[in-house]
Amino acid sequence: MFTKDNHGIIQMTKGTSNSAPMTAASFALLSQAFPEADYEQKMWALYSTAQPLTGDSKKEGHGAMRVFEAYQSLKAKP
């Protein structure tokens, strides 16, 4: 995950301490926007729209989350 520090410098961070809050926040945003969507639909939206970075799923999981694309995928569902 890339973050900006207090001085505006972009740094790469890693680990579940960083990814868990970001994933939870992304899921919460989707839950707010689509309260009728169930857990599986929201998780699939996040998984299916993630952008692989290195191809090494042991290091990066599903890749970089693209929350806007996940939002759009749920919005397109009838």
Short mmCIF file of the C-alpha atoms (twelve columns), coordinates in Angstrom:
data_MODEL
# 
_entry.id   MODEL 
# 
loop_
_atom_site.group_PDB 
_atom_site.id 
_atom_site.type_symbol 
_atom_site.label_atom_id 
_atom_site.label_alt_id 
_atom_site.label_comp_id 
_atom_site.label_asym_id 
_atom_site.label_seq_id 
_atom_site.Cartn_x 
_atom_site.Cartn_y 
_atom_site.Cartn_z 
_atom_site.pdbx_PDB_model_num 
ATOM 1  C CA . MET A 1  0.000   0.000   0.000   1 
ATOM 2  C CA . PHE A 2  1.247   3.466   -0.773  1 
ATOM 3  C CA . THR A 3  0.646   6.268   1.701   1 
ATOM 4  C CA . LYS A 4  1.639   9.899   2.035   1 
ATOM 5  C CA . ASP A 5  3.367   10.960  5.212   1 
ATOM 6  C CA . ASN A 6  2.915   14.334  6.948   1 
ATOM 7  C CA . HIS A 7  5.554   15.864  4.654   1 
ATOM 8  C CA . GLY A 8  3.858   14.732  1.437   1 
ATOM 9  C CA . ILE A 9  6.374   11.965  0.747   1 
ATOM 10 C CA . ILE A 10 4.853   8.808   -0.725  1 
ATOM 11 C CA . GLN A 11 6.029   5.630   0.938   1 
ATOM 12 C CA . MET A 12 5.214   1.967   0.466   1 
ATOM 13 C CA . THR A 13 3.871   0.187   3.526   1 
ATOM 14 C CA . LYS A 14 2.915   -3.444  3.857   1 
ATOM 15 C CA . GLY A 15 1.355   -5.975  6.138   1 
ATOM 16 C CA . THR A 16 -2.028  -6.707  7.605   1 
ATOM 17 C CA . SER A 17 -1.736  -3.764  9.990   1 
ATOM 18 C CA . ASN A 18 -2.102  -1.550  6.933   1 
ATOM 19 C CA . SER A 19 -4.313  -3.639  4.683   1 
ATOM 20 C CA . ALA A 20 -6.988  -4.670  7.211   1 
ATOM 21 C CA . PRO A 21 -8.219  -1.127  7.976   1 
ATOM 22 C CA . MET A 22 -8.220  -0.231  4.277   1 
ATOM 23 C CA . THR A 23 -10.205 -3.352  3.393   1 
ATOM 24 C CA . ALA A 24 -12.664 -2.757  6.233   1 
ATOM 25 C CA . ALA A 25 -13.142 0.876   5.194   1 
ATOM 26 C CA . SER A 26 -13.686 -0.115  1.571   1 
ATOM 27 C CA . PHE A 27 -16.235 -2.729  2.605   1 
ATOM 28 C CA . ALA A 28 -17.975 -0.140  4.806   1 
ATOM 29 C CA . LEU A 29 -18.208 2.311   1.900   1 
ATOM 30 C CA . LEU A 30 -19.782 -0.372  -0.292  1 
ATOM 31 C CA . SER A 31 -22.150 -1.326  2.548   1 
ATOM 32 C CA . GLN A 32 -23.252 2.285   2.902   1 
ATOM 33 C CA . ALA A 33 -23.829 2.656   -0.832  1 
ATOM 34 C CA . PHE A 34 -25.464 -0.757  -1.337  1 
ATOM 35 C CA . PRO A 35 -27.211 -1.876  1.874   1 
ATOM 36 C CA . GLU A 36 -29.228 -4.420  -0.127  1 
ATOM 37 C CA . ALA A 37 -26.092 -6.228  -1.365  1 
ATOM 38 C CA . ASP A 38 -25.058 -9.200  0.736   1 
ATOM 39 C CA . TYR A 39 -21.585 -9.980  2.064   1 
ATOM 40 C CA . GLU A 40 -20.618 -12.218 -0.855  1 
ATOM 41 C CA . GLN A 41 -21.637 -9.627  -3.445  1 
ATOM 42 C CA . LYS A 42 -19.574 -6.895  -1.804  1 
ATOM 43 C CA . MET A 43 -16.533 -9.126  -1.299  1 
ATOM 44 C CA . TRP A 44 -16.741 -10.375 -4.890  1 
ATOM 45 C CA . ALA A 45 -16.901 -6.767  -6.099  1 
ATOM 46 C CA . LEU A 46 -13.670 -6.019  -4.225  1 
ATOM 47 C CA . TYR A 47 -11.936 -9.252  -5.321  1 
ATOM 48 C CA . SER A 48 -12.970 -9.128  -8.952  1 
ATOM 49 C CA . THR A 49 -11.925 -5.517  -9.489  1 
ATOM 50 C CA . ALA A 50 -8.553  -5.701  -7.710  1 
ATOM 51 C CA . GLN A 51 -5.533  -4.956  -9.892  1 
ATOM 52 C CA . PRO A 52 -2.718  -7.539  -9.599  1 
ATOM 53 C CA . LEU A 53 0.627   -5.826  -9.078  1 
ATOM 54 C CA . THR A 54 3.327   -8.491  -9.188  1 
ATOM 55 C CA . GLY A 55 1.428   -11.705 -9.791  1 
ATOM 56 C CA . ASP A 56 2.671   -13.097 -6.465  1 
ATOM 57 C CA . SER A 57 -0.548  -13.672 -4.534  1 
ATOM 58 C CA . LYS A 58 1.389   -14.741 -1.430  1 
ATOM 59 C CA . LYS A 59 2.870   -11.243 -1.198  1 
ATOM 60 C CA . GLU A 60 0.055   -9.096  -2.516  1 
ATOM 61 C CA . GLY A 61 -3.147  -11.076 -2.006  1 
ATOM 62 C CA . HIS A 62 -5.626  -10.086 -4.689  1 
ATOM 63 C CA . GLY A 63 -3.658  -6.952  -5.590  1 
ATOM 64 C CA . ALA A 64 -4.479  -3.271  -5.291  1 
ATOM 65 C CA . MET A 65 -8.061  -2.523  -4.370  1 
ATOM 66 C CA . ARG A 66 -9.957  -0.368  -6.818  1 
ATOM 67 C CA . VAL A 67 -12.910 0.722   -4.735  1 
ATOM 68 C CA . PHE A 68 -14.488 2.919   -7.379  1 
ATOM 69 C CA . GLU A 69 -14.504 -0.004  -9.818  1 
ATOM 70 C CA . ALA A 70 -16.024 -2.219  -7.097  1 
ATOM 71 C CA . TYR A 71 -18.697 0.444   -6.575  1 
ATOM 72 C CA . GLN A 72 -19.397 0.553   -10.313 1 
ATOM 73 C CA . SER A 73 -19.656 -3.239  -10.521 1 
ATOM 74 C CA . LEU A 74 -22.309 -3.273  -7.783  1 
ATOM 75 C CA . LYS A 75 -24.115 -0.311  -9.313  1 
ATOM 76 C CA . ALA A 76 -24.378 -2.172  -12.626 1 
ATOM 77 C CA . LYS A 77 -26.148 -5.153  -11.001 1 
ATOM 78 C CA . PRO A 78 -29.949 -5.184  -11.334 1 
# 
